[in-house]
Structure formats: C-alpha cells, structure tokens
Amino acid sequence: LFLLVVLFWAAVASALAFKLVKRIPVSVGLRAALWLALMPLLLLAPMADEIAGARQFEALCRPENAYQVHFKVDHPRDLRQVHKGHGTVAGRWIPISVEQTDYLDRRTGAVAASVKAYSTEGGWFARKILRGWGPWFGRGECAMKPGQVRQWLTTAGTV
C-alpha cells in the first residue's frame, strides 16, 4: 500500500511539473531542465515537514536534552519518582509529545534529576496518509526502559 501511495504521488508530481513547465515560453531543452529541477521538489513537498521534523525530534532525543542531573544523592532510596505529566513541545515542524519524570530528594524535595520521554506520529504525510504507521523518517519514540533509569542515575552521578 505504501509503495502504491508513493508511486501515485510520483505520477501526480510528474504531471504537475509537466503542466507548469509546458506554459513557460522557452526552448524544449530548457523546459526539460526545469522539469528535472521541479519534479523532485514537488515529489518531496508533502514530506518536507516530515524530513525537518525528524531532525528536530532527533535533536530532542540527545542525552543533553532528554536527561538532566542537578545534584548527587547518597542512595537510590533517597529519591522519589514524580511524573509531571504529558505536554507538547512548541515550535516544532511536527507534533512532538513530551512526558517528564522528576527524581526528587526525599529530604529536601528538590529535583535531583529529570528524564524526558518524547514521542511523535510524524509529519502531515505520516499522520494523514500512512495513518498510524509512525513517522516515515526516523523513529517515533525515544524513552528509557524502566531498567535503564537506575543505571542512568548511577552513571550520571545522581546516586
């Protein structure tokens, strides 16, 4: 199904490029060159947000953006896990959801560390055409597995 959608859009983009170039009063060789330049642009136009959004998503998933350590505690039992809930990251090409979990010091209540989990369904093409198949470029989620959190807290210097 996916391949059929891509082939269909390639045919539509080719026909649109041909109709646009046909109206320009220049030589046949220049028309062919314009068609060759316009065709890939029209082919990728519906997925431009998907391509740019995938890069923005991967930037959010870098460790310096997803995990923060504020100070060290003596033992893991000194930490209390608090889920801050869901939200949406503003200013992105594609909708990106974020869920933050804070690790509080039991004695002071101060945030010792924070972990963010990001997820996305992709850009316009992935959400409207592929319907739930996830993003076309890149991954749809970046989050630690429950067993990795304790390991990360230890190696990051929190405990």
C-alpha positions in Angstrom: 0.0 0.0 0.0 2.8 2.4 0.9 4.6 1.8 -2.4 1.4 2.4 -4.3 0.9 5.7 -2.5 4.4 6.8 -3.3 4.1 5.7 -7.0 0.8 7.5 -7.3 2.2 10.7 -5.8 5.3 10.4 -8.1 2.9 10.3 -11.1 0.9 13.3 -9.8 4.1 15.3 -9.1 5.4 14.5 -12.6 2.2 15.6 -14.3 2.1 18.8 -12.2 5.7 19.6 -13.1 5.0 18.9 -16.8 1.9 21.2 -16.8 3.7 24.0 -15.0 6.8 23.8 -17.3 4.7 23.5 -20.5 3.3 27.0 -20.0 6.7 28.7 -19.9 7.7 30.0 -23.4 11.3 28.8 -23.7 13.1 26.1 -25.6 12.4 22.4 -25.2 15.8 21.8 -23.7 15.3 24.4 -21.0 11.8 23.1 -20.3 13.3 19.6 -19.8 15.9 21.0 -17.4 13.1 22.9 -15.5 11.0 19.8 -15.3 14.0 17.8 -13.9 14.5 20.5 -11.2 10.8 20.9 -10.3 9.9 17.2 -10.2 11.9 16.3 -7.1 10.7 19.4 -5.3 7.1 18.5 -5.9 7.7 14.9 -5.0 9.2 15.9 -1.6 6.8 18.8 -0.8 4.3 16.8 1.2 7.1 15.2 3.2 9.1 18.4 3.9 7.7 18.7 7.4 8.4 15.0 8.0 12.1 15.5 7.0 12.7 18.6 9.0 10.6 17.3 11.9 12.7 14.1 12.1 15.8 16.2 12.6 14.2 18.3 15.3 13.0 15.1 17.0 16.4 13.5 17.0 17.9 16.7 18.4 15.5 16.5 21.4 16.5 12.8 21.9 20.1 13.7 22.5 21.1 12.9 26.1 21.8 16.6 27.0 18.2 17.4 26.1 16.5 14.3 27.5 18.3 13.8 30.8 19.4 16.3 33.4 21.3 15.8 36.7 21.1 18.7 39.2 22.9 17.2 42.2 24.0 13.9 43.8 22.2 12.0 46.5 23.7 9.3 48.7 21.5 6.3 47.9 18.7 5.5 45.4 16.2 5.2 48.3 16.7 8.9 48.9 15.0 9.6 45.6 11.2 9.9 45.0 9.9 9.5 41.4 7.3 12.1 40.3 5.6 12.0 36.9 4.9 15.6 35.8 2.5 14.5 33.0 2.2 15.0 29.3 2.8 18.1 27.2 3.6 19.2 23.6 6.9 20.7 22.5 6.2 24.1 21.0 7.9 25.5 17.9 8.5 22.2 16.0 7.6 21.2 12.4 5.8 18.1 13.6 3.7 17.5 16.7 6.0 16.1 19.4 4.7 14.9 22.8 6.8 15.0 25.9 6.4 13.3 29.3 8.7 14.4 32.1 9.6 12.4 35.2 11.5 14.1 38.0 13.5 12.4 40.8 13.2 14.4 44.0 15.4 14.3 47.0 13.2 12.9 49.8 14.7 15.1 52.5 14.6 18.5 50.7 12.1 18.0 47.9 14.5 19.5 45.4 14.7 18.0 41.9 17.9 15.8 41.7 17.4 14.6 38.2 14.9 14.8 35.3 14.1 12.4 32.5 12.1 13.3 29.4 10.5 10.8 27.0 9.5 12.1 23.6 7.1 10.6 21.0 5.7 11.6 17.7 3.4 10.3 15.0 5.4 12.1 12.3 4.5 14.8 9.9 1.5 15.5 7.8 2.2 12.6 5.4 2.7 10.0 8.1 -0.4 11.2 10.1 -2.9 11.7 7.2 -1.8 9.2 4.6 0.0 6.4 6.4 -2.4 6.6 9.4 -0.6 5.2 12.4 2.4 3.6 10.7 4.6 6.1 12.5 7.0 8.6 11.1 8.4 7.9 7.7 11.9 9.3 8.5 13.4 8.5 11.9 11.9 6.9 15.0 8.7 7.7 16.7 9.8 7.4 20.3 12.8 8.0 22.5 12.5 7.0 26.1 14.4 4.9 28.6 13.2 1.5 29.5 12.4 1.2 33.2 15.5 -0.9 33.9 17.7 1.7 32.3 16.7 4.5 34.6 18.5 3.2 37.6 21.6 2.5 35.5 21.5 6.0 34.1 21.0 7.6 37.5 24.1 5.7 38.7 26.4 6.6 35.7 25.2 10.2 35.6 26.3 10.7 39.2 23.0 11.1 40.9 23.5 8.1 43.1 
